[in-house]
């Protein structure tokens, strides 16, 4: 069933949807950003991540897609949407997965650039300018924010998670012929025309290898920038597990060899 909406607005100033990126008086490109935030059972973090996102130093619209939360997040988002016209909330009528939530958000985006933002405080919205800089400079179509590229702080957590991430990135690189350091990162920025042109099908965490395979097949100009990372533990609400890793492994082969 189609998602339904609460709220409709943008963080001013905002360039109308039909406009392209504009030049400022200093000749710099000014781009608007659509932040797409998939949410599932994040009542402990939702207020803070929205606050941080709205405070990010870019012109933006915030599109939140609630994937049928059951912990009170849904009701809180309804309140936030009524109180904050800059926040647009879309609700799934059943739990469909992160990939499905992202597709819903991408379809609603109107900015020049689309950024994915998780709702768990692991990634810092203050780094949006760094993410969109290669696109604004006309050098990139897609930018990945890498947790492993160096240059920024990161919380030290699970060794085997990092090994798994690097292995999946290596395997993806072997099949896409890209040289990414972090295929699994949440922070991905796309020119809106690129992400809205992709025929994406994965409903859960298979989104990451699928979108990577699609942009590689399109010969998009891909950049990476180093980002900070404040990972959380399973006790703090981390959701991805070993079954998602197995699915990701299958998706790497599926979308690079059989698509």
Backbone as CSV, one residue per row, in Angstrom:
resi,resn,N_x,N_y,N_z,CA_x,CA_y,CA_z,C_x,C_y,C_z
1,UNK,0.842,-1.188,0.000,0.000,0.000,0.000,0.883,1.245,0.000
2,UNK,0.357,2.328,-0.525,1.127,3.562,-0.623,1.337,4.173,0.753
3,UNK,2.482,4.826,0.974,2.706,5.507,2.242,1.794,6.710,2.363
4,UNK,1.506,7.120,3.609,0.755,8.350,3.777,1.622,9.363,4.496
5,UNK,1.203,10.631,4.479,2.095,11.726,4.792,1.597,12.535,5.999
6,UNK,2.557,13.083,6.733,2.298,14.133,7.696,3.308,15.225,7.425
7,UNK,2.869,16.463,7.346,3.797,17.569,7.186,4.252,17.723,5.750
8,UNK,4.590,18.899,5.404,5.161,19.166,4.084,5.887,20.485,4.179
9,UNK,7.178,20.449,4.048,7.884,21.711,4.184,9.353,21.557,3.920
10,UNK,10.061,22.667,4.022,11.470,22.715,3.723,12.135,23.653,4.696
11,UNK,13.410,23.433,4.923,14.179,24.348,5.743,14.594,25.517,4.857
12,UNK,14.062,26.682,5.085,14.311,27.852,4.234,15.739,28.346,4.387
13,UNK,16.303,29.010,3.363,15.717,29.206,2.042,15.859,27.953,1.197
14,UNK,14.943,27.763,0.259,14.928,26.554,-0.565,14.641,26.920,-2.004
15,UNK,15.415,26.347,-2.948,15.206,26.584,-4.366,14.045,25.720,-4.826
16,UNK,13.093,26.209,-5.575,11.975,25.401,-6.029,12.435,24.160,-6.760
17,UNK,11.558,23.125,-6.757,11.931,21.823,-7.290,12.339,21.890,-8.756
18,UNK,11.772,22.828,-9.520,12.093,22.877,-10.945,13.420,23.565,-11.227
19,UNK,14.026,24.173,-10.201,15.270,24.897,-10.408,16.455,23.955,-10.325
20,UNK,17.533,24.313,-10.997,18.777,23.587,-10.867,19.630,24.288,-9.821
21,UNK,20.806,23.728,-9.544,21.713,24.384,-8.619,22.023,25.782,-9.122
22,UNK,22.211,26.717,-8.191,22.405,28.113,-8.564,23.785,28.588,-8.112
23,UNK,24.260,29.670,-8.736,25.507,30.282,-8.340,25.239,31.405,-7.356
24,UNK,26.052,31.471,-6.312,25.954,32.573,-5.373,26.702,33.765,-5.947
25,UNK,26.653,34.860,-5.217,27.340,36.058,-5.679,28.842,35.880,-5.796
26,UNK,29.383,34.919,-5.056,30.824,34.671,-5.099,31.182,33.629,-6.153
27,UNK,30.193,33.180,-6.919,30.471,32.209,-7.960,30.466,30.769,-7.492
28,UNK,30.131,30.530,-6.229,30.088,29.174,-5.711,28.731,28.548,-6.000
29,UNK,28.728,27.235,-6.208,27.479,26.537,-6.466,26.714,26.344,-5.157
30,UNK,25.450,26.741,-5.172,24.580,26.534,-4.013,23.606,25.430,-4.364
31,UNK,23.641,24.345,-3.601,22.813,23.197,-3.907,21.853,22.935,-2.761
32,UNK,20.657,22.466,-3.100,19.702,22.070,-2.083,19.794,20.562,-1.886
33,UNK,19.587,20.137,-0.669,19.770,18.746,-0.290,18.455,18.166,0.208
34,UNK,18.104,16.997,-0.307,17.007,16.211,0.252,17.620,15.146,1.152
35,UNK,17.379,15.256,2.440,17.872,14.266,3.398,16.783,13.214,3.582
36,UNK,17.086,11.978,3.208,16.123,10.880,3.342,16.523,10.044,4.542
37,UNK,15.628,9.951,5.523,15.919,9.284,6.781,14.947,8.119,7.012
38,UNK,15.382,6.876,6.800,14.537,5.730,7.134,14.556,5.508,8.645
39,UNK,13.396,5.226,9.216,13.293,5.106,10.670,12.512,3.851,11.033
40,UNK,13.048,3.098,11.998,12.309,1.966,12.554,12.685,1.814,14.022
41,UNK,11.719,2.070,14.904,11.897,1.902,16.354,13.121,2.656,16.877
42,UNK,13.080,3.976,16.757,14.186,4.824,17.210,13.695,5.908,18.165
43,UNK,12.785,5.562,19.067,12.195,6.589,19.934,13.228,7.269,20.832
44,UNK,14.312,6.576,21.164,15.320,7.160,22.049,16.223,8.160,21.340
45,UNK,16.223,8.147,20.018,17.162,8.971,19.265,16.488,9.946,18.315
46,UNK,15.204,9.775,18.032,14.592,10.491,16.919,14.608,12.011,17.103
47,UNK,14.336,12.488,18.307,14.332,13.936,18.515,15.710,14.536,18.278
48,UNK,16.735,13.876,18.783,18.084,14.417,18.656,18.586,14.368,17.218
49,UNK,18.320,13.288,16.492,18.811,13.231,15.113,18.080,14.243,14.234
50,UNK,16.809,14.479,14.503,16.098,15.519,13.750,16.690,16.889,14.062
51,UNK,16.966,17.143,15.337,17.566,18.433,15.710,18.901,18.639,15.000
52,UNK,19.742,17.614,15.005,21.049,17.726,14.367,20.929,17.897,12.849
53,UNK,19.985,17.184,12.266,19.820,17.274,10.817,19.347,18.657,10.398
54,UNK,18.372,19.196,11.117,17.874,20.528,10.784,18.930,21.601,11.014
55,UNK,19.875,21.331,11.917,20.939,22.302,12.194,22.095,22.206,11.203
56,UNK,22.105,21.190,10.351,23.204,21.011,9.405,23.312,22.226,8.488
57,UNK,24.543,22.672,8.182,24.751,23.931,7.446,24.594,23.796,5.934
58,UNK,23.430,23.293,5.491,23.101,23.226,4.065,21.627,23.571,3.905
59,UNK,21.245,24.005,2.710,19.826,24.215,2.408,19.210,22.842,2.144
60,UNK,18.095,22.549,2.797,17.633,21.163,2.785,16.144,21.028,2.983
61,UNK,15.655,19.840,2.616,14.375,19.324,3.064,14.670,17.999,3.763
62,UNK,13.927,17.717,4.819,14.094,16.475,5.573,12.881,15.595,5.333
63,UNK,13.117,14.425,4.745,12.057,13.463,4.457,12.290,12.236,5.327
64,UNK,11.417,12.009,6.276,11.522,10.861,7.178,10.518,9.802,6.734
65,UNK,10.986,8.560,6.640,10.096,7.455,6.286,10.061,6.491,7.458
66,UNK,8.925,6.443,8.150,8.768,5.507,9.265,8.298,4.162,8.725
67,UNK,9.098,3.121,8.992,8.827,1.792,8.456,8.010,0.954,9.442
68,UNK,6.880,1.523,9.864,5.935,0.880,10.766,6.561,0.583,12.136
69,UNK,7.108,1.637,12.755,7.657,1.508,14.107,6.576,1.108,15.098
70,UNK,6.986,0.368,16.133,6.033,-0.122,17.134,6.408,0.287,18.557
71,UNK,7.423,1.143,18.702,7.924,1.483,20.040,7.534,2.891,20.475
72,UNK,6.638,3.541,19.751,6.259,4.911,20.063,6.874,5.939,19.132
73,UNK,7.814,5.516,18.280,8.432,6.438,17.327,7.393,7.040,16.392
74,UNK,6.469,6.216,15.955,5.454,6.649,14.991,4.628,7.810,15.537
75,UNK,4.147,7.660,16.761,3.347,8.721,17.371,4.174,9.987,17.570
76,UNK,5.438,9.813,17.946,6.299,10.982,18.144,6.531,11.707,16.831
77,UNK,6.695,10.965,15.748,6.899,11.593,14.449,5.672,12.373,13.998
78,UNK,4.493,11.882,14.313,3.276,12.623,13.991,3.258,13.966,14.714
79,UNK,3.702,13.965,15.978,3.773,15.215,16.746,4.809,16.164,16.144
80,UNK,5.971,15.624,15.795,7.048,16.446,15.243,6.629,17.067,13.921
81,UNK,5.962,16.292,13.070,5.542,16.807,11.769,4.557,17.953,11.912
82,UNK,3.682,17.858,12.903,2.721,18.947,13.123,3.406,20.196,13.650
83,UNK,4.477,20.012,14.433,5.146,21.153,15.061,6.225,21.768,14.180
84,UNK,6.776,20.991,13.244,7.904,21.455,12.437,7.577,21.344,10.955
85,UNK,7.186,22.412,10.320,6.863,22.367,8.883,8.056,22.007,8.010
86,UNK,9.282,22.103,8.562,10.467,21.735,7.778,10.665,20.228,7.719
87,UNK,9.841,19.467,8.440,9.975,18.013,8.482,8.783,17.380,7.775
88,UNK,9.069,16.546,6.806,8.046,15.819,6.073,8.142,14.342,6.458
89,UNK,7.052,13.764,6.923,7.071,12.385,7.404,6.146,11.519,6.557
90,UNK,6.672,10.391,6.102,5.911,9.416,5.338,5.841,8.132,6.155
91,UNK,4.686,7.501,6.169,4.488,6.311,6.995,4.176,5.089,6.139
92,UNK,4.948,4.028,6.356,4.588,2.746,5.769,3.515,2.088,6.630
93,UNK,2.596,1.387,5.988,1.494,0.758,6.706,1.810,-0.676,7.127
94,UNK,3.018,-1.123,6.813,3.569,-2.369,7.352,5.087,-2.271,7.273
95,UNK,5.776,-3.089,8.054,7.232,-3.070,8.029,7.739,-3.692,6.735
96,UNK,8.526,-2.934,5.970,8.990,-3.391,4.659,10.509,-3.441,4.551
97,UNK,11.242,-2.805,5.451,12.690,-2.831,5.414,13.307,-1.506,5.006
98,UNK,14.612,-1.359,5.300,15.303,-0.097,5.041,15.325,0.251,3.562
99,UNK,15.596,-0.734,2.713,15.653,-0.445,1.280,14.338,0.080,0.750
100,UNK,13.228,-0.518,1.212,11.904,-0.063,0.781,11.632,1.351,1.288
101,UNK,12.035,1.631,2.529,11.850,2.974,3.074,12.648,4.001,2.279
102,UNK,13.852,3.634,1.873,14.655,4.555,1.072,14.010,4.826,-0.282
103,UNK,13.463,3.806,-0.915,12.801,4.034,-2.209,11.640,5.008,-2.058
104,UNK,10.886,4.875,-0.977,9.785,5.812,-0.727,10.311,7.230,-0.578
105,UNK,11.396,7.392,0.165,11.974,8.720,0.358,12.573,9.293,-0.910
106,UNK,13.274,8.468,-1.686,13.876,8.946,-2.933,12.807,9.486,-3.882
107,UNK,11.691,8.791,-3.953,10.626,9.208,-4.869,10.063,10.573,-4.491
108,UNK,10.130,10.922,-3.204,9.578,12.194,-2.731,10.586,13.339,-2.768
109,UNK,11.849,13.048,-3.036,12.904,14.060,-2.962,12.780,15.087,-4.087
110,UNK,13.110,16.337,-3.778,13.055,17.421,-4.762,14.352,18.220,-4.843
111,UNK,15.322,17.944,-3.982,16.558,18.718,-3.963,17.495,18.367,-5.100
112,UNK,18.587,19.115,-5.205,19.607,18.831,-6.206,20.391,17.577,-5.857
113,UNK,20.588,17.355,-4.552,21.363,16.224,-4.047,20.514,15.482,-3.021
114,UNK,20.624,14.151,-3.026,19.934,13.317,-2.039,20.977,12.663,-1.147
115,UNK,20.816,12.820,0.163,21.704,12.205,1.150,20.897,11.236,2.009
116,UNK,21.479,10.081,2.282,20.857,9.112,3.195,21.359,9.381,4.610
117,UNK,20.426,9.447,5.560,20.769,9.689,6.962,20.070,8.664,7.842
118,UNK,20.839,7.800,8.513,20.237,6.903,9.495,19.794,7.699,10.713
119,UNK,18.892,7.098,11.494,18.300,7.812,12.632,18.938,7.449,13.960
120,UNK,20.140,6.885,13.928,20.705,6.311,15.154,21.878,7.076,15.746
121,UNK,22.179,8.252,15.249,23.246,9.119,15.753,24.650,8.606,15.453
122,UNK,24.798,7.566,14.624,26.132,7.067,14.289,26.850,7.996,13.300
123,UNK,26.076,8.727,12.505,26.637,9.590,11.473,26.249,11.040,11.763
124,UNK,27.178,11.965,11.519,27.032,13.359,11.943,26.562,14.252,10.791
125,UNK,25.343,14.797,10.862,24.844,15.683,9.793,25.688,16.931,9.564
126,UNK,26.520,17.309,10.518,27.384,18.471,10.326,28.371,18.255,9.182
127,UNK,28.512,17.009,8.742,29.454,16.687,7.668,28.812,16.705,6.278
128,UNK,27.561,17.134,6.176,26.926,17.222,4.859,27.720,18.058,3.860
129,UNK,28.257,19.233,4.256,29.006,20.015,3.263,30.164,19.241,2.647
130,UNK,30.843,18.425,3.450,31.928,17.604,2.938,31.411,16.575,1.936
131,UNK,30.240,15.986,2.236,29.667,14.966,1.354,29.274,15.536,-0.009
132,UNK,28.681,16.703,-0.009,28.159,17.217,-1.275,29.183,18.015,-2.063
133,UNK,30.354,18.324,-1.455,31.334,19.186,-2.114,31.770,18.670,-3.490
134,UNK,32.094,17.378,-3.662,32.501,16.925,-5.013,31.381,17.045,-6.041
135,UNK,30.129,16.896,-5.596,29.003,17.067,-6.519,28.833,18.540,-6.864
136,UNK,28.898,19.394,-5.851,28.745,20.833,-6.085,29.843,21.372,-6.995
137,UNK,31.025,20.755,-6.932,32.140,21.197,-7.771,32.040,20.655,-9.191
138,UNK,31.034,19.822,-9.452,30.850,19.273,-10.782,31.750,18.089,-11.094
139,UNK,32.395,17.522,-10.062,33.316,16.412,-10.297,32.663,15.046,-10.109
140,UNK,31.577,14.968,-9.357,31.020,13.679,-8.973,29.519,13.625,-9.221
141,UNK,29.036,12.407,-9.463,27.602,12.126,-9.502,27.146,11.491,-8.201
142,UNK,28.072,10.777,-7.545,27.786,10.044,-6.320,28.980,10.197,-5.385
143,UNK,28.713,10.362,-4.091,29.781,10.448,-3.090,29.461,9.496,-1.943
144,UNK,30.440,8.673,-1.581,30.322,7.795,-0.420,31.130,8.400,0.726
145,UNK,30.542,8.433,1.911,31.259,8.854,3.103,31.895,7.642,3.753
146,UNK,33.205,7.541,3.720,33.898,6.337,4.189,34.324,6.439,5.645
147,UNK,33.970,5.406,6.400,34.408,5.302,7.793,35.849,4.833,7.889
148,UNK,36.413,4.341,6.781,37.740,3.728,6.807,38.778,4.510,6.004
149,UNK,38.383,5.647,5.444,39.316,6.417,4.611,40.297,7.231,5.446
150,UNK,40.031,7.378,6.737,40.944,8.106,7.604,40.645,9.589,7.659
151,UNK,41.259,10.251,8.620,41.155,11.700,8.736,40.133,12.191,9.733
152,UNK,39.226,11.313,10.186,38.207,11.719,11.152,38.130,10.697,12.287
153,UNK,37.527,11.109,13.394,37.433,10.225,14.556,36.373,9.151,14.345
154,UNK,36.571,7.998,14.985,35.540,6.973,14.977,35.609,6.182,16.275
155,UNK,34.441,5.773,16.728,34.365,4.977,17.951,34.905,3.576,17.679
156,UNK,35.732,3.058,18.584,36.310,1.728,18.443,35.318,0.708,18.992
157,UNK,34.863,-0.209,18.090,33.878,-1.206,18.519,34.261,-2.589,18.004
158,UNK,33.409,-3.179,17.193,33.494,-4.600,16.877,34.533,-4.900,15.792
159,UNK,35.561,-5.702,16.156,36.596,-6.076,15.202,36.026,-6.868,14.035
160,UNK,35.198,-7.880,14.316,34.706,-8.746,13.247,33.721,-8.034,12.342
161,UNK,33.046,-7.000,12.865,32.200,-6.177,11.990,33.066,-5.453,10.960
162,UNK,34.180,-4.909,11.407,35.048,-4.190,10.470,35.645,-5.145,9.452
163,UNK,36.011,-6.357,9.884,36.525,-7.355,8.947,35.453,-7.704,7.913
164,UNK,34.218,-7.919,8.392,33.115,-8.238,7.485,32.847,-7.126,6.492
165,UNK,32.843,-5.881,6.983,32.615,-4.742,6.090,33.690,-4.653,5.013
166,UNK,34.930,-4.845,5.411,36.024,-4.736,4.449,35.989,-5.888,3.441
167,UNK,35.603,-7.073,3.903,35.501,-8.209,2.985,34.389,-7.971,1.959
168,UNK,33.222,-7.504,2.427,32.115,-7.244,1.507,32.460,-6.133,0.521
169,UNK,33.157,-5.114,1.006,33.590,-4.036,0.109,34.573,-4.559,-0.931
170,UNK,35.525,-5.400,-0.500,36.492,-5.980,-1.432,35.791,-6.801,-2.510
171,UNK,34.855,-7.647,-2.101,34.149,-8.486,-3.066,33.340,-7.631,-4.038
172,UNK,32.665,-6.614,-3.509,31.913,-5.693,-4.363,32.843,-5.005,-5.353
173,UNK,33.988,-4.541,-4.879,34.946,-3.867,-5.752,35.437,-4.783,-6.870
174,UNK,35.646,-6.054,-6.551,36.127,-6.998,-7.557,35.131,-7.132,-8.711
175,UNK,33.837,-7.005,-8.397,32.809,-7.194,-9.424,32.373,-5.895,-10.085
176,UNK,32.538,-4.761,-9.398,32.156,-3.466,-9.986,33.347,-2.740,-10.610
177,UNK,34.552,-3.157,-10.252,35.790,-2.492,-10.673,35.888,-1.079,-10.114
178,UNK,35.267,-0.855,-8.967,35.468,0.377,-8.206,36.522,0.115,-7.141
179,UNK,37.067,1.168,-6.535,38.043,0.984,-5.463,37.574,1.671,-4.186
180,UNK,36.337,1.397,-3.818,35.772,1.938,-2.584,36.478,1.351,-1.359
181,UNK,36.461,2.114,-0.268,36.932,1.575,1.004,35.783,1.224,1.938
182,UNK,34.546,1.661,1.617,33.424,1.430,2.520,32.113,1.389,1.736
183,UNK,31.851,0.250,1.098,30.616,0.085,0.331,29.378,0.102,1.228
184,UNK,29.535,-0.358,2.476,28.396,-0.523,3.377,28.017,0.746,4.141
185,UNK,28.717,1.828,3.946,28.427,3.058,4.674,26.989,3.531,4.464
186,UNK,26.422,4.111,5.508,25.117,4.770,5.360,25.247,6.020,4.508
187,UNK,26.298,6.809,4.746,26.401,8.126,4.112,26.740,8.000,2.630
188,UNK,25.703,8.165,1.837,25.838,8.204,0.391,25.073,9.429,-0.110
189,UNK,25.687,10.169,-1.012,25.048,11.336,-1.606,24.984,11.135,-3.115
190,UNK,23.849,11.489,-3.691,23.624,11.283,-5.124,23.061,12.551,-5.755
191,UNK,23.442,12.828,-6.974,22.631,13.773,-7.732,21.243,13.175,-7.843
192,UNK,20.225,14.003,-7.621,18.861,13.466,-7.553,18.482,12.715,-8.828
193,UNK,18.894,13.235,-9.978,18.539,12.560,-11.226,19.106,11.147,-11.283
194,UNK,20.258,10.947,-10.658,20.883,9.618,-10.670,20.082,8.648,-9.811
195,UNK,19.834,8.986,-8.563,19.168,8.031,-7.666,17.729,7.774,-8.101
196,UNK,17.059,8.774,-8.651,15.680,8.561,-9.080,15.589,7.798,-10.393
197,UNK,16.700,7.640,-11.086,16.685,6.889,-12.343,16.928,5.394,-12.127
198,UNK,17.380,5.011,-10.938,17.750,3.623,-10.692,16.524,2.764,-10.379
199,UNK,16.496,1.566,-10.927,15.438,0.607,-10.651,15.900,-0.287,-9.500
200,UNK,15.619,0.150,-8.273,16.075,-0.562,-7.076,14.997,-1.514,-6.582
201,UNK,15.417,-2.667,-6.064,14.455,-3.702,-5.663,14.657,-4.240,-4.255
202,UNK,15.842,-4.062,-3.683,16.128,-4.667,-2.384,15.381,-3.941,-1.267
203,UNK,14.723,-4.715,-0.415,13.910,-4.127,0.648,14.662,-3.927,1.961
204,UNK,15.734,-4.688,2.184,16.439,-4.566,3.458,17.837,-3.994,3.233
205,UNK,18.837,-4.557,3.922,20.177,-4.004,3.852,20.894,-4.382,2.564
206,UNK,20.253,-5.185,1.710,20.805,-5.451,0.385,20.837,-4.222,-0.497
207,UNK,20.231,-3.131,-0.028,20.274,-1.876,-0.777,21.702,-1.443,-1.086
208,UNK,22.618,-1.593,-0.124,23.975,-1.058,-0.292,24.704,-1.699,-1.477
209,UNK,24.804,-3.036,-1.558,25.467,-3.602,-2.741,24.679,-3.389,-4.028
210,UNK,23.338,-3.348,-3.925,22.550,-3.128,-5.140,22.796,-1.744,-5.714
211,UNK,22.720,-0.715,-4.904,22.902,0.640,-5.437,24.330,0.827,-5.938
212,UNK,25.285,0.185,-5.277,26.683,0.280,-5.729,26.846,-0.372,-7.096
213,UNK,26.226,-1.530,-7.285,26.286,-2.195,-8.589,25.624,-1.353,-9.669
214,UNK,24.510,-0.704,-9.340,23.774,0.090,-10.326,24.574,1.318,-10.767
215,UNK,25.186,2.017,-9.809,25.927,3.222,-10.202,27.203,2.853,-10.952
216,UNK,27.777,1.692,-10.623,28.951,1.242,-11.375,28.566,0.912,-12.814
217,UNK,27.417,0.250,-12.986,26.966,-0.110,-14.332,26.665,1.129,-15.170
218,UNK,26.221,2.203,-14.513,25.935,3.450,-15.222,27.184,4.283,-15.496
219,UNK,28.326,3.832,-14.976,29.585,4.567,-15.143,29.513,5.946,-14.489
220,UNK,28.821,6.016,-13.349,28.756,7.289,-12.618,30.139,7.670,-12.101
221,UNK,30.349,8.961,-11.959,31.581,9.459,-11.345,31.424,9.364,-9.838
222,UNK,32.196,8.488,-9.207,32.044,8.195,-7.782,33.255,8.720,-7.019
223,UNK,32.990,9.440,-5.940,34.042,9.916,-5.034,33.791,9.360,-3.640
224,UNK,34.855,9.313,-2.842,34.756,9.025,-1.416,35.343,10.184,-0.622
225,UNK,34.758,10.446,0.555,35.340,11.393,1.501,35.369,10.719,2.867
226,UNK,36.386,11.007,3.652,36.460,10.458,4.996,35.452,11.119,5.917
227,UNK,34.783,10.306,6.743,33.799,10.837,7.692,34.083,10.279,9.082
228,UNK,33.525,10.923,10.083,33.590,10.407,11.448,32.515,9.336,11.624
229,UNK,32.651,8.544,12.673,31.684,7.467,12.906,31.590,7.194,14.393
230,UNK,30.371,7.299,14.914,30.123,7.031,16.327,29.198,5.824,16.443
231,UNK,29.748,4.649,16.157,28.950,3.426,16.138,28.308,3.125,17.481
232,UNK,27.213,2.393,17.430,26.549,2.008,18.676,26.587,0.495,18.834
233,UNK,26.363,0.045,20.054,26.361,-1.377,20.362,24.963,-1.943,20.161
234,UNK,24.852,-3.282,20.232,23.535,-3.894,20.134,22.667,-3.513,21.331
235,UNK,23.300,-3.311,22.485,22.551,-2.864,23.663,21.985,-1.462,23.461
236,UNK,22.654,-0.672,22.643,22.200,0.687,22.351,21.230,0.742,21.173
237,UNK,20.968,-0.400,20.542,19.940,-0.436,19.506,20.395,-0.818,18.120
238,UNK,21.661,-1.215,17.948,22.134,-1.618,16.624,21.303,-2.793,16.125
239,UNK,20.907,-2.759,14.836,19.956,-3.746,14.319,20.561,-4.749,13.353
240,UNK,21.555,-4.360,12.575,22.081,-5.253,11.550,22.766,-6.455,12.188
241,UNK,22.550,-7.645,11.616,23.105,-8.866,12.177,23.751,-9.732,11.116
242,UNK,24.183,-10.935,11.525,24.930,-11.797,10.607,24.077,-12.244,9.424
243,UNK,22.767,-12.391,9.627,21.906,-12.784,8.516,21.895,-11.713,7.426
244,UNK,21.964,-10.445,7.852,22.030,-9.356,6.867,23.348,-9.411,6.105
245,UNK,24.430,-9.827,6.786,25.706,-9.976,6.104,25.653,-11.054,5.029
246,UNK,24.979,-12.171,5.342,24.831,-13.249,4.363,24.008,-12.771,3.175
247,UNK,22.925,-12.048,3.461,22.096,-11.512,2.385,22.897,-10.531,1.518
248,UNK,23.715,-9.707,2.165,24.542,-8.765,1.415,25.496,-9.498,0.481
249,UNK,26.076,-10.576,0.977,26.976,-11.383,0.153,26.260,-11.890,-1.097
250,UNK,25.053,-12.412,-0.914,24.271,-12.885,-2.065,23.941,-11.738,-3.015
251,UNK,23.589,-10.583,-2.438,23.201,-9.439,-3.279,24.369,-8.929,-4.121
252,UNK,25.582,-9.031,-3.608,26.743,-8.612,-4.399,26.825,-9.435,-5.679
253,UNK,26.662,-10.749,-5.553,26.684,-11.603,-6.738,25.448,-11.370,-7.615
254,UNK,24.297,-11.296,-6.965,23.034,-11.157,-7.700,23.021,-9.928,-8.601
255,UNK,23.399,-8.788,-8.052,23.247,-7.537,-8.788,24.429,-7.216,-9.700
256,UNK,25.521,-7.937,-9.553,26.654,-7.731,-10.457,26.772,-8.793,-11.541
257,UNK,26.297,-10.001,-11.263,26.468,-11.097,-12.223,25.181,-11.519,-12.910
258,UNK,24.038,-11.313,-12.234,22.785,-11.854,-12.764,21.746,-10.801,-13.091
259,UNK,22.074,-9.534,-12.873,21.100,-8.463,-13.118,20.981,-8.195,-14.604
